[in-house]
Amino acid sequence: MQDTFPISSCFNPGEPTADDPTSISATKSGKSIVTSVYQTMIAGHCRLFTVTWCKDVLVHELSISVVEDSNNVGETNINSSGKQQSCKVELRPWYFWRKQGWKRFHVEGKPVDVFWDLKSAKFSGEPEPRSNYYVAAVSGDEVVLLLGDLNKEAYRRTGCRPATLDATLVSRKENVFGKKRFVTRARFSEKGKLHEILIECSSSIGRSNKDPEMVIKVDAHVAIHVSHLQWKFRGNQSITVNKARVEVYWDVHDWLFSPGPRHALFIFKPRSVLQSSTSSSSSLSSFDGKNSNADGSSGFCLFLYAWKLE
């Protein structure tokens, strides 16, 4: 399936790749993958900085990449064939020394240093750490991206000042697994509250006398209830979370009609107050591959791939 939903003007997920949560090979290997895309200033230009956390039975992996071409970042694709600079860190239980370190790569001839300290990181069984860690990227004596909760340690280690412009979280992709229930936790803004998202789906077509239905809950409250899911397997609806509007899009066609490994795609798109006053006419019923919203807005998107296990 191609991700051609209306999304941020800074990000177009494009075709799935081997590192994409929708990759069947990655899913069969047992890897859980979370990918976050940030927009930040690197080497004097606005660029997309991609951070991917992977987890299998034994190994956590951290991958960081920057697309070197700075021309028209609004059309940059994180899966594009443009030249990328990247580094990867493998965290194996018996390699304690790799849990802290730094690597350097160059973007348009200018150095970008990535520092990390994951010695005491708490993962809670997920690909991305919950606490006690930092990952910092430095460009031009500024910390242009800082992840984690050990900010003081990060600035002391890098010896650099905070960036003039904060990095902006553009999108987040993750995959979850289940039979009828799919749970994750996510923020709808960079500094917002962490919300629990629960998706429940009833029996597949032909396995029950009841029509399939789906419920999406946010913080244990029912936000969306879709009955007759076999006729409404693609759609969108606005919900309110902490007095803010969030557009929710879904495509669960494969859950109902496809054999083999099956995943559904959910997109959560927060709206600003200005955007909320403009009604959205976008729909998931047609995929045109264009990277634009009906209201011309831009901002964060959460892409949630829900893999249905038998």
ABEGO torsion letter per residue (X at the ends): XBBABBBBAABBAEBBBAABAABAAAAAAGBBBBBBBBBBBBGGBBBBBBBBBBBBAABBBBBBBBBABABGAAABBAABABBBBBBBBBBBAABAAAABEBBBBBBGGBBBBBBBBAAABBAGGBABBABGBBBBBBBGGBBABBBEABAAAAAAAAGBBBBABBBBBABBBBBBBEAABBBBBBBABAABBBBBBBBBBBBBBGABABBBBBBBBBGGBBABBBBGAAAAABEBBBBBBGGBBBBBBBBAAAAAABBEBBBBBBBBBBBBAAAAABBBABBAABBAGBBBBAAGBBEBBBBBBBBBBX
